[in-house]
C-alpha cells in the first residue's frame, strides 16, 4: 500500500472509529432518555392511579353520606306520618266521643217528650249503642265524615 493510500486508510479508520463512538454515545443517550421517559411515564401512571383511587374513595364517601341523609329524611318523614296518623286517630276518637255524648244528651232530652213506642225505640237504640260502642262509634264517625264531605263541596 502506498503512503497516500495508507494515510487515507488511517483517516477512514479514524472516521469510522469516530462514527462508532458517536453511535455508541447516541445509543447510550437513547437508552438514558428511554429510561427517563419510562420513569416519568411510571410516575405519571402512579399519579393518575392515586388520583383515581382518591376520587373513587371520595365518591364512595359522598354516596354513603347521601345514602345516610336519604335514610334520615325517610325516617323523619315516617315519624311525621306516624305522628299525624296518631293525631288523626285521636281527633277521630274525640269527635266520636263528643258525638256519642251529644246523641246521649239529645236522646235523654227527647225521651220524656216522645210517645211510648218511639221512646222504646230510642231506648233500644241507646242500649244497642251501649252494648256495642265500637260499631256505633264507627257509624257516627262515618256519618260525620260524609256530612263533612258534603258540606265541604258546597
Secondary structure, DSSP 4 states (H G I P E B T S, - for coil): --HHHHHHHHHHHHHHHHHHHHHHHHHHHHHHHHHHHHHHHHHHHHHHHHHHHHHHHHHHHHHHHHHHHHHHHHHHHHHHHHHHHHHHHHHHHHHHHHHHHHHHHHHHHHHHHS-HHHHHHHHHHHHHHHH-HHHHHHHHHHHHHHHHHHHHH-
